[in-house]
């Protein structure tokens, strides 16, 4: 996809904000910082879409500086990952996104993903830090909240006759692989692939 012009990126964000309740906008200072980022950095539609997601979380009193905003698609994706880890917990997000990224058949069904998360001791320890239920399994609500915050970054497609979830864009898959599968000199990838192999072999 060809890059947009800086003003086209701002128009995309303006339309995206209005698509919510119809009255959402940004302050003149926030628009100025966004224009500065687009004028000096990336103008790809995916980048503008990621900044739109960030702008939706701003309030009128939110201080925004161009220096703190992402300048590339990967920086924006990593900022999204940082936010998901703060909200949902590092271990849960790491386990979930590592499994989605490592899946060989194009993705994982929601049932498979919940099963794999329930086999991850680190994710379970994080979720049940204050209470251990009789059945130790990732609560469906934990995955539902994370799924909602990932939003349209995941798409549903068909693989081997089943509906599976997968990344909607190659850059998300590559960024997630770099962050969640290449840590520890590749040990993370080996651990995830081993757990998934054990699961699918029964």
N, C-alpha and C positions, 0 to 999 in steps of 0.2 A: 504494500500500500504506500502510495506517495505521501510525503510530508504535507501538512497543511500550512497555511500562512498563520502567523501568530494571532491575527484577529479572528480567523476561522476557529482556532482553538478556543478562544474566549467565547465565541458565539456558541460553540458546542457545550461549553460549561454553563452558559446562561440558559440555554434551552433545557439542559439536564436539570438545573435547579428549579426551573419553572414547571417541569414535568411532575414534580412532587405535589405540593399543595397549591401551586399556581402563583404564589406570592413570594417565594424565596429568592433572595438575591444576596450579594456581597457588599461590603462597605467599599467606598472609593479606594481606601488604602489597600484592602485585600485585592481588588482588581488590579491596582498598580503593581503589586508584587507578582501576581500571576502573569501579567503582560511582560514584566521584566524577565521572568523565567522562560516564557515562550520566545521572546525576542533574542535571547542569548543561548538557548538550549535546544532541546528536542521538540519537534512539532508533529510527531507521529500521532495518528488517531488513538492508538493504544495508550500512549503517554497522557494525552489529554483526558482520556477516560479514567485513568488512574488518579489524576489530579482532581477530576470531578468527584470521585468517591471521597477524596480527602476534603474537598471544599464543602461537601454536604455535612460534614461533622463540625464545621466552624460555626461559631456564634458571632454576633456583632462585636463582642468585646475580645474575640480571639486575635491575639497579636500574630501576624504573619510576616515572615521576612523571606526574601528570595534566597538568602544564603542557607536557610534551613529547609527549603523545599527541594525535592528531588530534581535532578537535572537530566537523568536518563531513565529509560524504561526499567532497567534492572534496579536502580536506586529506588524507584517508586514501588516496585514489587517487593523489595526487601523491607521497605517501610511498612507495607501492608502486612508482611509476615511478622514483623516486630509487634505491630498492633494486635494481631491475632494471638500471639503468644502472651501478651500482657493481659488480654481479656480472658482467654480460655485456658491458659497454662502452657508452659513451654513443652512439657513432656507429651501432653495430649496432641498439640498441634504438630510437633515434630513427628510423632508416630503416624498420625493421620496423613500428613502430606508426604512423608517418606513412602508409605505404602501406596498411595495414589500414584506417585511418580515412578515407583519401581514396578508397577503392574505391567506385565508383558502383553496381555491380551487387549490392550487399549484402555483398560480401566478396571474398576471394581464395582460390584453391586453394593448397595447400601448395607445389605445383610452381611456380605463378606467383609466390608470395612468395619462394621461393628464387631464382628467376630475377631478380626485381627487386633483391633484396639483392646478388646477384652483379654487378649493373650499377652499384652505388653505390660510387664510388671511395673515399669516406670510410670506409664500413663495411669495405671490403676492406683498406684501409691499416691500420685498427685491428686486424683479425683476423690479418693477415699482417705484423705489425710486426717480427717476428724471423726470419721465414722465408718466402720466396716460392716456392711450388710451381710445377711446370711448367704446370699448369692452374689459372689464377687464378679460383676460384669459391668462394663461401661454403660451407664444409664443412657437410654435413647435420647433423652433431652440434651445431654452434653453434645452428642453428635449433631442433633437438630439445630442447636444454637450455632455451632461452628459452621454447619452447612449454610445456614441463613446468612452468616457474615461473609462467607465466600461468594455467595450470590451467583451472578452470571459468570464468574471466573471458572466455574465448573459447568460442564455440559453433560447431558445424558445422551448416550449413543448406544447402538446395538453392537454386541460382540459375542460371538458363539451362541447366538439365539437368546441372549439375555440383555437387559438394560443395564448399562454400567455408567459410572461417573468418571469423567476424565477432564483434564485441563482443556480449556477452550482455546488456548493459544500456546504455540511452541515456546515462546519466551518465558511463560510461567513454568512450564515443565523443566526448561533448562535452568532457570533460577532456583527452583525447588531442588533439583538434582544437585546443584552446586552447594546449596545450603544444608540439605538434609541427608544427602547420600555420599558426599565426598569428604565429610568431616572425619577426623581420626585417621587420615591416610587411607580412606576407603573402607575402614572397618565398619562404619555405619551401614554402607551398602551391603556388605557381606552379612551383617547381622539381620538386616531387613529381608534380604533375599532368602536367607536360611529360615527365618520365621515363616515367610510366605510359602516356601517349599514344604515345610512341615505341615502347615495348615492345609494346603491343597492336596497333600498326599494322605491326609486323614490322621 
